Amino acid sequence: MASPARFHAVRDRVLNANDQRFAEPVKLFFLTSAREPDPERENVEIEAPLRTEADAIQQPGGNRSGDWQTRSASGASRLSINRAAYSGPLPRKGDRVRAISRPGEPWFEVLFVDDRNHTRLVLHLGNL
């Protein structure tokens, strides 16, 4: 078993202080590859910082009226989960996140999971 680095205690205090100020309640919905509820991973409600940015809208061209538009992931949204405080199932691409404290309780889709960071489990999200 790996022994903790000297900075881990300080890191955990900083993460907790950040989450006390910036985290919000969200609900994670775990789905199978068929987009059905995953019976092996129970949905969980957690608090974590959720940062959203407006989607970049680009016109791909090819239509004289300018009606064609495409969504780009360049305006990325992220949910940053404190690894030390999270005990739920590992989220996967295709799972859903609902911002339950925001007006309209918007939904997001997990596009990519960055699980290599030692402080945060970062979910890169797309709007639904």
Disulfide bonds with the S-S distance in Angstrom:
none
